[in-house]
Amino acid sequence: MENRNNITEFILLGLSQKKELEVLCFLLFLLCYIAILIGNLLVMISIICSQLINHPMYFFLSFLSLADLCYTSTVTPKLIIDLLSEKKVISYNGCMTQLFTMHFFGGIEVFILTGMAYDRYVAICKPLHYTLIMSRWKCDAILAASCIGGFLHSFGQFLLAIVLPYCGPNEIDHFFCDVYPLLKLACKDTSRIGLLVVANSGLLGLVTFVVLLVSYAVILYTIRSYSAENRHKAFSTCSSHITVVVLFFAPLLFIYIRPATTLPEDKVFALFYTVFAPMLNPLIYTLRNMEMKNAIRKFWCHVMGSKDIN
């Protein structure tokens, strides 16, 4: 414990050391974060204020937007502030808190995506039993299980990081606190802990990703016998889900499935699942979905109507 207290703060090296590039990145990620806030809040509110909240798929989508919002907010505001700061500092407690909350909301998102895949599987492969299987109780249970799963995953990552002794140096070559960069700073052999990180993050992500791909492959195989119109509707919905899954899991697996090492490319890949995926998800789920478009349109008409009355 004595060695661990030698470090009271960490210095984040961030995305770049060039001031001109940092200013451009500041403007870019500020706009991205505003888009994330607007897009995900709009999806959440439009679903909650309409009858879509009673449909399992949109019930999960509203909570996916909430998880996206919370997930990116553990990293992006700090990233934006640091881009204009001379010294990018985070306290030891702040670093561990960021690590825990990021993996907590990221874990919830992974399990919600799994719940959405299960919902689509039941809707397409077992349509006659859909309302019975996907009851509100079942949806609430899946959501609760997602939160518990996210907590267990993040608590595991948190324990692996907090038990390590840090006695210098204190520079993290990243723009947020994560387990792999912290392993490089620990003043002890971390090979065994690195394997545990791979098991907790890499294998969990890989197994979930494979399960999701198999489930969507079964769905796509099933819809071959559908009419052209129903086949197009089912494919449109599933293609949105598959796009989101690939966008989130591909960069995540690149970082966590390999042995506990860090690469310069990690920062770029991390941007995909911390910033770009939460920003693009609302667009992916609404651009080809007439029900979501109608819900958003009704919400805006209600808002504008209320303003006219006032």
FIDO-360483 format. One line per 4 residues: their letters; for each residue x, y, z of C-alpha. Coordinates in steps of 0.02 Angstrom, whole numbers, always signed. Each point is the difference from the previous one (the first is absolute). Layout:
<atoms>
a) X Y Z  ...
</atoms>
This chain:
<atoms>
menr) +0 +0 +0  +146 +116 +35  +67 -13 -177  -171 +29 -72
nnit) -17 +166 +89  +159 +66 -83  -111 +49 -146  -138 +125 +41
efil) -35 +55 -179  +29 -54 -178  +46 +104 -153  -99 -43 -157
lgls) +104 +24 -157  -159 +15 -103  -24 -17 -187  +140 +115 -56
qkke) +137 +115 +63  -23 +125 -144  -98 +153 +55  -73 +37 -173
levl) -66 -178 -15  -70 +7 +177  -102 +156 -44  -74 -87 -152
cfll) -37 -156 +104  -83 +110 +132  -121 +72 -128  -32 -172 -77
fllc) -36 -91 +163  -100 +144 +71  -115 -12 -151  -2 -190 +16
yiai) -51 +11 +184  -138 +125 -38  -63 -118 -136  +7 -146 +124
lign) -102 +97 +128  -130 +60 -125  -16 -164 -96  -12 -118 +149
llvm) -113 +114 +102  -114 +21 -151  -13 -189 -23  -33 -28 +186
isii) -132 +136 +18  -87 -44 -164  -18 -182 +55  -52 +39 +179
csql) -131 +127 -57  -79 -118 -126  -77 -172 -6  +165 -71 -60
inhp) +57 -21 +180  -122 -148 +11  +94 -90 -139  +150 -102 +63
myff) +116 +53 -141  -26 +186 +35  +0 -30 +187  +177 -68 -18
lsfl) +47 +136 -125  -47 +137 +125  +113 -77 +131  +138 -29 -128
slad) -5 +188 -34  +10 +33 +187  +148 -120 +16  +85 +84 -149
lcyt) -25 +171 +79  +70 -54 +169  +140 -101 -79  +69 +139 -108
stvt) -22 +127 +141  +128 -96 +105  +133 +41 -130  -46 +135 -126
pkli) -23 +155 +113  +171 -33 +80  +76 -26 -173  -72 +166 -62
idll) +61 +97 +152  +174 -77 -8  +21 +49 -183  +11 +182 +56
sekk) +98 -34 +160  +187 +20 +16  +12 -143 +124  -122 -146 -15
visy) -13 -62 +179  -120 -123 +82  +6 -50 +182  +27 -181 +53
ngcm) -179 -10 +66  -67 +86 -156  +95 -123 -110  -71 -152 +89
tqlf) -175 +76 -2  +12 +32 -187  +60 -179 -30  -144 -73 +102
tmhf) -139 +107 -74  +61 -19 -179  +2 -190 +10  -164 +0 +97
fggi) -98 +94 -134  +97 -87 -139  -46 -169 +74  -183 +51 +12
evfi) +4 +49 -184  +73 -169 -50  -136 -94 +92  -140 +113 -63
ltgm) +59 -32 -179  -12 -185 +41  -177 +25 +66  -47 +92 -160
aydr) +68 -144 -104  -104 -123 +102  -154 +109 -25  +25 +1 -189
yvai) +30 -189 +0  -164 -33 +91  -96 +126 -108  +58 -77 -164
ckpl) +28 -184 +41  -144 -23 +124  -127 +133 -47  -152 -93 +69
hytl) +77 -7 +174  +79 +175 -4  -120 +91 +116  +4 -144 +123
imsr) +190 -16 +3  +44 +185 -7  -115 +57 +140  +37 +160 +97
wkcd) +60 -108 +144  +125 -87 -116  +61 +168 -68  +24 +68 +176
aila) +93 -159 +48  +116 +16 -151  +33 +182 +44  +36 -44 +182
asci) +115 -141 -55  +91 +123 -114  +32 +118 +146  +59 -143 +112
ggfl) +112 -67 -139  +73 +173 -31  +35 +21 +186  +86 -169 +17
hsfg) +107 +34 -153  +52 +175 +56  +29 -54 +180  +118 -134 -65
qfll) +97 +128 -103  +1 +120 +147  +71 -131 +119  +137 -49 -123
aivl) +55 +182 -13  -16 +54 +181  +102 -143 +75  +152 +49 -104
pycg) +141 +103 +79  +41 +160 -95  +166 +79 +48  +42 +99 -156
pnei) +5 +53 -139  -177 +70 -4  -26 +41 -185  -143 -93 -85
dhff) +21 -7 -188  -186 +15 -33  -142 +127 +14  -90 -95 +139
cdvy) +39 -124 +138  -10 -181 -54  +73 -162 +64  +132 -33 -134
pllk) +85 +171 +13  -3 -16 +190  +83 -171 -7  +152 +83 -82
lack) +18 +115 +151  -11 -135 +134  +164 -38 +89  -26 -188 +3
dtsr) -21 -143 -123  -173 +17 -79  +1 -148 -119  -129 -99 +100
igll) -110 +151 +26  +12 +34 -187  -72 -173 -34  -144 +37 +119
vvan) -35 +162 -94  -4 -95 -165  -121 -125 +77  -112 +135 +75
sgll) -4 +117 -149  +70 -87 -154  -81 -171 +16  -163 +74 +65
glvt) -7 +116 -150  +49 -136 -123  -129 -126 +65  -137 +132 +0
fvvl) +48 +57 -176  -3 -178 -68  -169 -34 +84  -71 +159 -77
lvsy) +65 -42 -174  -69 -178 +11  -170 +62 +58  -11 +125 -144
avil) +59 -134 -123  -145 -111 +60  -119 +147 -20  +60 +39 -177
ytir) -16 -185 -45  -177 -5 +69  -63 +153 -97  +42 -83 -168
sysa) -174 -77 -2  -87 +167 +37  -91 +105 -128  +105 +135 -85
enrh) -79 +139 +104  +21 -89 +168  +173 -57 -48  +52 +179 -40
kafs) -72 +65 +165  +86 -136 +103  +165 +23 -91  -8 +189 +23
tcss) -22 -19 +188  +135 -133 +17  +124 +93 -109  -11 +148 +121
hitv) +35 -114 +148  +145 -87 -89  +78 +168 -48  -5 +59 +181
vvlf) +71 -166 +63  +146 +2 -122  +36 +185 +29  +10 -29 +188
fapl) +81 -172 +11  +131 +6 -139  +112 +135 +77  -36 -65 +176
lfiy) +62 -174 -46  +154 +72 -86  +54 +73 +167  -56 -131 +128
irpa) +15 -169 -86  +190 +5 -16  +127 -20 +143  +19 +146 +121
ttlp) +96 +121 -110  -34 +175 -64  +21 +62 -178  -1 +178 -71
edkv) -155 -47 -100  -97 -37 +161  -46 +183 +22  -81 +9 -173
falf) -95 -163 +23  -56 +55 +174  -79 +155 -79  -114 -113 -101
ytvf) -85 -81 +149  +8 +148 +120  -50 +143 -118  -46 -49 -178
apml) -113 -150 +39  -108 +95 +128  -13 +143 -126  -49 -109 -148
npli) -119 -120 +89  -150 +120 +2  +24 +32 -187  +17 -185 -41
ytlr) -157 -47 +97  -109 +142 -67  +49 +31 -182  -80 -162 -64
nmem) -134 -18 +133  -167 +81 -40  -70 -30 +175  +145 +95 +79
knai) -15 +138 -129  -186 +19 +36  +31 +0 +188  +132 +137 -16
rkfw) -114 +99 -117  -146 -11 +123  +113 +52 +143  +60 +154 -93
chvm) -177 +44 -54  -54 -12 +182  +144 +110 +56  -29 +130 -134
gskd) -188 -5 +31  +27 +33 +185  +112 +149 -43  -133 +72 -117
in) -132 -14 +137  +113 +89 +124
</atoms>
